[in-house]
């Protein structure tokens, strides 16, 4: 039973450090603005995936509208959109 004591103590110390760090980060970022302000145009998001080996992987770019209403309309199913 005494062989587990150092492992338990080290694990508890690591968890305590992580908990204190998480609390500090949340308090520091609590009042920081999040996201982007609404406007015209689009954000460009790059997504890259590489599978660790030689070669392989995928890359792509996505555009996301800055206007919240235009962004929400992108999620409306085709059969629910009005016919133009």
C-alpha positions as CSV (number, residue, x, y, z in Angstrom):
1,X,0.0,0.0,0.0
2,X,2.9,2.4,0.7
3,X,4.1,2.1,-2.9
4,X,1.0,3.9,-4.1
5,X,1.5,6.9,-1.8
6,X,4.0,8.8,-4.0
7,X,1.8,8.3,-7.1
8,X,-1.3,9.5,-5.3
9,X,0.5,12.6,-3.9
10,X,2.1,13.5,-7.3
11,X,-1.3,13.0,-9.0
12,X,-3.0,15.2,-6.4
13,X,-0.4,17.9,-6.8
14,X,-0.8,17.9,-10.6
15,X,-4.6,18.1,-10.3
16,X,-4.3,21.0,-7.8
17,X,-1.9,23.0,-10.1
18,X,-4.3,22.4,-13.1
19,X,-7.3,23.5,-11.1
20,X,-5.6,26.7,-9.9
21,X,-4.4,27.4,-13.5
22,X,-8.0,26.9,-14.9
23,X,-9.5,29.2,-12.3
24,X,-6.9,31.9,-13.1
25,X,-7.5,31.7,-16.9
26,X,-11.3,31.8,-16.5
27,X,-11.0,34.9,-14.2
28,X,-8.6,36.7,-16.6
29,X,-10.7,36.0,-19.7
30,X,-14.1,36.6,-18.1
31,X,-14.6,40.1,-19.4
32,X,-12.7,39.7,-22.7
33,X,-14.8,40.1,-25.8
34,X,-15.4,36.9,-27.8
35,X,-16.0,36.4,-31.4
36,X,-16.0,39.0,-34.1
37,X,-18.2,42.1,-34.5
38,X,-21.0,41.8,-37.1
39,X,-20.3,43.4,-40.4
40,X,-20.1,42.8,-44.1
41,X,-17.9,40.3,-45.9
42,X,-16.6,37.0,-44.7
43,X,-14.1,35.4,-42.4
44,X,-11.7,32.9,-44.1
45,X,-10.9,29.9,-42.0
46,X,-8.2,27.5,-42.9
47,X,-8.5,23.8,-41.9
48,X,-5.4,21.6,-42.2
49,X,-5.1,17.9,-41.3
50,X,-1.9,15.9,-41.7
51,X,-1.9,12.3,-40.8
52,X,1.6,12.2,-39.3
53,X,3.2,10.0,-41.9
54,X,4.9,11.0,-45.1
55,X,2.4,12.6,-47.4
56,X,-1.3,12.2,-46.6
57,X,-3.6,14.8,-45.2
58,X,-6.1,17.4,-46.3
59,X,-6.3,21.1,-46.5
60,X,-9.2,23.5,-47.1
61,X,-10.6,26.9,-46.7
62,X,-14.0,27.9,-45.5
63,X,-15.7,31.3,-45.7
64,X,-18.1,32.3,-42.9
65,X,-20.3,35.4,-43.3
66,X,-19.8,38.1,-40.7
67,X,-23.5,39.0,-40.8
68,X,-25.3,36.9,-38.2
69,X,-28.5,36.7,-40.2
70,X,-26.7,35.5,-43.3
71,X,-24.8,32.9,-41.2
72,X,-28.1,31.6,-39.7
73,X,-29.6,31.3,-43.2
74,X,-26.8,28.9,-44.1
75,X,-28.3,26.3,-41.7
76,X,-31.8,26.4,-43.1
77,X,-32.6,23.1,-45.0
78,X,-33.1,23.5,-48.8
79,X,-36.7,22.3,-48.6
80,X,-37.5,25.1,-46.1
81,X,-35.9,27.9,-48.2
82,X,-38.4,30.1,-50.1
83,X,-38.4,29.4,-53.9
84,X,-37.0,32.3,-55.9
